[in-house]
Amino acid sequence: MSGDLTPYGQAARAVADFDRLVHDPNRVADPVGALFAALGAASAQHAQERRAARTRWRNRPEAKAARSAAARKAAATRAARKAAQLAEWEAEAERDARMPSVACPHIDFVPWGGGETQCSRAPGHIGEDHEDIDGHTWPNDDCNEDDCGEICGF
């Protein structure tokens, strides 16, 4: 097929050649194979022209400017989100690091499963019991008025 035809013109010419070959009693070529080869060439040319047009469209100055502005906006949004998340993490770390105003000298941390025994008079504890996260309570015999005195609020 000639390269100066449009893909539509190439397809129309392929169909005309197919019709001519089918009705030619002295044909030596395969009409279906010739049709598919011509249609494939037309399709390839059409795809190449579409890619070139898309590239031209994307490389317009106004399209490049719009992409650049969108990229800057997205980078600013990501930076703001990251800063907010970092501030949230720092606030949480600061909140977790605060020492309670009431500190009992009998708090004992046992790292192999015993947990932490806290003073029963500390804020958030009920009476003589310490409430666990699961809702279980147990008496805290380590703190009393004689041992802790004013530290624990007796």
trRosetta pair geometry for C-beta under 8 A, 3 or more apart (Angstrom, degrees):
i j d omega theta_ij theta_ji phi_ij phi_ji
1 5 6.6 -84 169 42 105 130
1 10 5.0 56 -178 -138 150 104
1 13 6.5 130 -128 90 105 135
1 14 7.2 -35 -83 -66 130 91
1 38 5.6 115 -51 -137 125 89
1 41 5.5 163 32 101 131 146
1 42 7.2 -43 110 -61 176 83
2 5 5.5 96 77 -9 90 100
3 45 7.9 180 -140 -111 69 137
5 9 3.7 -132 -172 98 104 122
5 10 4.8 139 104 -58 125 75
5 13 6.6 -40 -153 -6 171 139
6 9 4.5 96 49 7 75 103
6 10 7.0 -135 94 -6 39 85
7 10 5.5 -51 -145 35 34 114
7 11 6.4 35 155 -20 65 102
7 42 4.5 116 -157 -177 75 82
7 43 7.1 99 -155 -78 124 24
7 45 5.0 -177 -83 87 95 104
7 46 3.7 48 -95 -66 170 97
7 49 7.0 -133 -24 18 121 138
8 11 5.8 -53 -150 34 32 110
8 12 6.4 31 152 -17 65 105
8 42 7.8 128 -52 -170 15 125
9 12 5.7 -52 -145 38 33 111
9 13 6.2 32 154 -18 65 106
10 13 5.7 -56 -147 39 30 110
10 14 6.3 36 152 -25 65 104
10 38 6.5 -164 166 175 91 89
10 41 6.5 -117 172 99 143 97
10 42 3.7 -178 97 -95 122 105
10 45 6.7 96 8 41 158 143
11 14 5.5 -50 -147 32 32 114
11 15 6.6 31 154 -17 64 102
11 38 7.6 143 -109 132 39 97
11 39 6.1 56 -118 -115 83 76
11 42 4.7 155 -57 150 78 170
12 15 5.9 -52 -151 35 32 109
12 16 6.5 31 151 -17 64 107
13 16 5.6 -55 -147 39 34 112
13 17 6.2 35 153 -19 67 105
13 38 7.1 -127 95 -177 87 138
14 17 5.8 -54 -146 38 30 110
14 18 6.2 35 152 -24 63 105
14 34 7.7 -176 -153 135 84 77
14 35 5.6 108 166 -142 101 59
14 38 3.3 170 -109 112 116 133
14 39 5.4 174 127 -55 167 70
14 42 6.6 -105 -17 -20 137 134
15 18 5.5 -50 -147 34 32 115
15 19 6.4 33 154 -19 64 104
15 35 7.3 59 -93 -134 44 106
16 19 5.8 -53 -149 36 31 111
16 20 6.4 31 152 -18 64 107
17 20 5.6 -54 -147 38 33 112
17 21 6.2 29 156 -17 67 107
17 34 6.4 -107 126 135 120 125
17 35 7.4 180 86 -86 95 68
17 38 6.7 128 54 -41 137 166
18 21 5.9 -58 -145 39 28 107
18 22 6.2 30 157 -23 65 107
18 31 5.3 102 -149 178 67 100
18 32 7.6 64 -138 -90 111 36
18 34 6.7 177 -89 89 73 100
18 35 4.1 40 -89 -84 127 114
18 38 7.9 -137 -46 41 98 137
19 22 5.9 -51 -143 32 28 111
19 23 6.5 6 164 1 61 112
20 23 6.5 -75 -150 48 24 96
20 24 6.2 34 153 -39 65 110
21 24 5.5 -49 -141 20 32 117
21 27 5.3 91 -165 -122 75 137
21 29 6.2 -67 -140 78 134 102
21 31 3.7 169 106 -101 121 101
21 34 6.2 104 -15 52 169 146
22 27 8.0 5 -85 -44 13 160
22 31 4.9 113 -65 -167 70 175
24 27 4.3 108 89 -59 108 94
27 31 6.8 -21 -174 -50 159 98
29 33 7.4 -125 169 68 86 107
29 34 5.5 55 144 -49 125 131
30 33 3.8 50 93 19 121 115
30 34 6.3 164 86 -15 63 85
31 34 5.7 -58 -146 39 31 111
31 35 6.3 35 154 -24 66 105
32 35 5.6 -51 -149 33 32 114
32 36 6.4 26 156 -14 65 105
33 36 6.0 -56 -145 39 30 106
33 37 6.2 30 156 -19 65 108
34 37 5.7 -54 -144 38 30 112
34 38 6.3 27 157 -16 65 108
35 38 6.0 -61 -150 39 27 107
35 39 6.2 21 156 -14 66 110
36 39 5.7 -55 -139 42 31 108
36 40 6.0 37 157 -23 65 107
37 40 5.7 -54 -147 35 27 114
37 41 6.6 28 154 -19 62 104
38 41 5.8 -52 -149 34 32 111
38 42 6.4 32 152 -18 64 105
39 42 5.6 -52 -146 38 35 112
39 43 6.2 37 153 -21 66 106
40 43 5.6 -54 -145 37 30 112
40 44 6.3 32 155 -20 64 105
41 44 5.7 -53 -147 35 31 112
41 45 6.4 30 154 -18 64 106
42 45 5.8 -55 -149 37 31 110
42 46 6.3 33 152 -21 64 107
43 46 5.6 -53 -147 35 32 113
43 47 6.4 32 155 -19 65 104
44 47 5.8 -53 -147 35 31 110
44 48 6.4 31 154 -19 64 107
45 48 5.7 -55 -148 37 32 112
45 49 6.4 31 154 -18 65 106
46 49 5.8 -56 -149 37 30 110
46 50 6.4 31 153 -19 64 106
47 50 5.7 -54 -148 36 32 112
47 51 6.4 33 154 -19 65 104
48 51 5.8 -52 -148 35 31 111
48 52 6.4 31 153 -17 64 106
49 52 5.7 -54 -148 38 32 112
49 53 6.3 32 154 -19 66 106
50 53 5.7 -54 -146 37 31 110
50 54 6.2 33 154 -20 65 106
51 54 5.7 -54 -146 37 30 112
51 55 6.3 31 154 -20 64 106
52 55 5.7 -53 -147 36 31 112
52 56 6.4 32 153 -19 64 104
53 56 5.7 -52 -149 36 32 112
53 57 6.3 33 152 -20 65 106
54 57 5.6 -54 -148 36 31 113
54 58 6.3 26 156 -15 66 108
55 58 5.9 -56 -142 40 29 107
55 59 6.1 15 161 -10 64 116
56 59 6.1 -69 -143 44 25 102
56 60 7.4 53 153 -52 59 81
57 60 6.3 -26 -167 -17 34 110
57 63 6.9 96 151 -46 59 163
58 63 5.7 -143 -157 130 35 149
59 63 7.1 22 30 69 5 124
59 64 6.8 24 -153 -53 41 111
60 63 4.4 85 61 7 91 107
60 64 7.0 -161 86 -8 46 84
61 64 5.7 -56 -148 37 32 111
61 65 6.3 33 155 -20 66 107
62 65 5.6 -51 -145 36 34 113
62 66 6.4 36 154 -20 65 104
63 66 5.7 -52 -147 35 32 111
63 67 6.5 32 153 -17 64 104
64 67 5.8 -55 -149 37 32 110
64 68 6.3 32 153 -20 66 107
65 68 5.7 -54 -147 36 31 112
65 69 6.4 31 155 -18 65 106
66 69 5.8 -54 -147 37 31 111
66 70 6.3 30 154 -17 64 107
67 70 5.7 -57 -147 39 31 111
67 71 6.2 32 154 -21 65 107
68 71 5.7 -54 -147 36 30 112
68 72 6.4 31 154 -18 64 104
69 72 5.8 -53 -148 36 32 110
69 73 6.3 31 154 -18 65 107
70 73 5.7 -53 -146 37 32 112
70 74 6.3 32 155 -19 65 107
71 74 5.7 -53 -145 37 30 111
71 75 6.3 32 155 -20 64 106
72 75 5.7 -55 -147 36 31 111
72 76 6.4 30 154 -18 65 105
73 76 5.8 -55 -149 37 31 110
73 77 6.3 32 152 -19 65 106
74 77 5.6 -53 -146 37 32 113
74 78 6.3 33 154 -19 65 104
75 78 5.8 -52 -146 37 31 111
75 79 6.3 31 154 -19 64 106
76 79 5.7 -54 -146 37 31 111
76 80 6.3 30 155 -18 65 106
77 80 5.8 -55 -146 37 30 109
77 81 6.2 29 155 -18 64 108
78 81 5.7 -57 -146 39 30 111
78 82 6.1 29 156 -19 65 108
79 82 5.7 -55 -145 38 29 111
79 83 6.3 30 155 -19 64 107
80 83 5.7 -54 -145 37 30 110
80 84 6.3 30 155 -18 64 106
81 84 5.8 -54 -148 37 30 110
81 85 6.3 28 154 -17 64 107
82 85 5.7 -55 -146 38 31 110
82 86 6.2 32 154 -19 65 107
83 86 5.7 -54 -145 38 30 112
83 87 6.3 32 154 -19 64 105
84 87 5.7 -53 -147 37 31 111
84 88 6.3 34 152 -21 64 105
85 88 5.5 -52 -148 35 33 114
85 89 6.4 33 152 -18 65 103
86 89 5.7 -51 -147 36 33 111
86 90 6.3 32 153 -18 65 105
87 90 5.7 -54 -145 38 31 110
87 91 6.3 33 155 -20 65 105
88 91 5.8 -53 -147 36 30 111
88 92 6.4 29 153 -18 63 106
89 92 5.7 -55 -148 38 31 111
89 93 6.2 31 153 -18 66 106
90 93 5.6 -53 -145 38 32 111
90 94 6.2 33 154 -19 65 105
91 94 5.7 -54 -146 38 30 111
91 95 6.2 32 153 -20 64 107
92 95 5.6 -53 -145 37 31 112
92 96 6.3 27 155 -16 65 107
93 96 5.8 -56 -145 40 30 108
93 97 6.1 27 156 -21 65 112
94 97 5.7 -60 -142 37 29 110
94 98 7.1 49 155 -43 61 90
95 98 6.3 -35 -160 -1 32 114
99 103 6.8 -14 171 -71 108 124
100 103 6.2 147 76 -71 91 72
100 122 6.6 26 147 -159 160 116
100 123 7.1 -167 -159 33 123 107
101 123 7.9 48 48 -9 97 130
102 119 7.2 -110 137 69 112 141
102 121 7.4 -114 165 109 149 86
102 122 5.3 -180 95 -125 124 73
102 123 6.4 138 25 -12 128 88
102 151 7.1 124 -161 163 76 62
102 152 6.6 88 -179 -124 116 42
102 153 6.5 -21 -129 -33 140 109
103 107 7.3 -77 -169 0 73 132
103 151 6.8 -61 76 -178 59 109
104 107 5.2 115 76 -35 92 89
104 118 6.9 122 37 -169 134 56
104 119 3.3 150 -47 -48 155 129
104 121 7.7 126 -78 53 125 91
104 122 6.5 -91 -22 -60 117 109
104 143 5.9 -49 -152 -93 139 128
104 148 5.9 -34 -138 -121 90 130
104 151 6.3 131 -110 124 49 113
104 152 5.1 43 -101 -86 100 106
105 147 7.8 -137 64 155 108 95
105 148 6.9 180 29 -111 91 78
105 151 6.6 38 -14 110 92 165
106 117 7.0 -62 136 107 88 111
106 119 6.5 108 60 -79 100 87
106 142 4.1 167 165 145 141 121
106 143 5.5 -163 47 -69 144 79
106 147 6.6 42 -50 139 131 136
106 148 6.8 -78 -2 -74 116 106
107 116 6.4 6 -171 -177 93 99
107 117 6.5 -177 -140 81 45 65
107 118 5.7 15 -113 -110 98 55
107 119 6.7 -65 -63 -26 87 84
108 114 7.9 -33 114 116 101 131
108 116 7.1 171 80 -148 44 55
108 117 5.0 12 45 38 91 108
108 142 7.5 -155 -3 -117 116 167
109 115 7.9 -83 -141 149 58 30
109 116 5.0 -15 -102 -101 72 90
110 113 7.1 -44 117 61 105 43
110 114 3.1 12 76 53 142 123
110 115 6.5 10 54 40 94 30
110 116 7.6 -176 21 -79 68 42
114 117 7.8 -34 146 -36 104 95
117 130 7.6 168 -156 16 57 166
117 140 6.5 143 -176 -134 95 102
117 142 6.0 85 140 7 135 147
118 122 5.7 -65 161 20 110 145
118 125 7.0 -166 110 -68 114 140
118 130 5.5 136 63 -129 92 141
118 140 7.2 -74 82 -109 49 150
119 122 4.5 111 74 -33 95 99
119 125 7.3 -163 103 21 59 159
119 140 6.7 149 -149 138 27 155
119 142 7.7 -101 -100 86 61 102
119 143 4.6 89 -136 -66 82 158
119 148 6.7 100 -129 -109 130 159
119 152 4.8 -141 -172 -126 144 118
120 125 5.2 -156 -163 141 46 142
120 127 6.9 -37 167 108 117 45
120 128 5.1 30 154 -158 159 35
120 129 6.3 102 -136 40 118 10
120 130 5.5 -110 -99 -55 75 83
120 139 7.6 -19 -78 -163 148 52
120 140 4.0 -177 -44 42 107 129
120 143 5.7 -165 21 60 86 129
121 125 6.7 -73 -52 71 4 124
121 143 6.4 -137 6 137 101 146
121 148 7.5 172 36 102 133 156
121 152 4.3 97 61 163 129 95
121 153 4.6 -163 155 55 129 110
121 154 6.6 -112 -70 -57 168 71
122 125 5.2 72 61 2 74 123
122 152 7.2 -65 -58 -144 65 83
125 129 7.2 -164 -179 91 94 51
125 130 5.4 -38 -134 -111 121 64
125 131 6.8 178 -131 10 65 84
126 129 5.7 -11 79 64 86 95
126 131 6.2 49 17 -31 108 116
126 137 7.6 -52 62 -123 114 137
128 139 5.6 1 133 -136 105 86
128 140 6.7 -154 172 40 65 79
129 137 4.1 23 174 -179 136 117
129 138 6.5 140 -148 64 87 22
129 139 6.0 -62 -96 -90 69 47
129 140 7.1 140 -134 -7 24 87
130 137 6.8 160 72 -147 38 71
130 138 6.4 -23 52 60 86 74
130 140 5.2 72 -21 -49 111 119
131 135 7.0 -21 -170 -138 100 30
131 136 7.6 150 -156 79 56 37
131 137 5.2 -32 -99 -92 64 90
132 135 6.7 -37 73 37 83 20
132 136 4.4 3 35 59 128 84
132 137 7.0 -153 3 -76 82 38
132 138 7.7 44 -33 3 108 96
140 143 5.6 15 126 26 113 100
141 144 7.8 -7 -173 -44 50 104
142 147 7.3 -107 159 95 59 164
143 147 6.3 -134 -137 74 41 121
143 148 5.0 10 -150 -24 90 139
143 152 5.4 153 -164 -125 129 172
144 147 5.3 82 51 16 73 100
144 148 6.9 152 63 14 29 94
144 154 7.4 61 162 -88 39 156
145 148 7.1 -73 -125 55 19 81
145 149 6.7 66 -178 -92 55 42
145 154 4.0 -172 -110 163 78 152
146 149 7.5 -3 -172 -60 13 76
148 151 5.0 -112 -178 61 84 100
148 152 3.7 14 146 4 146 122
148 154 6.1 117 83 -2 100 121
149 152 7.3 112 63 28 34 84
149 154 6.2 -108 -152 54 18 111
150 153 7.3 45 -165 -81 42 23
150 154 7.1 -104 -80 52 31 71
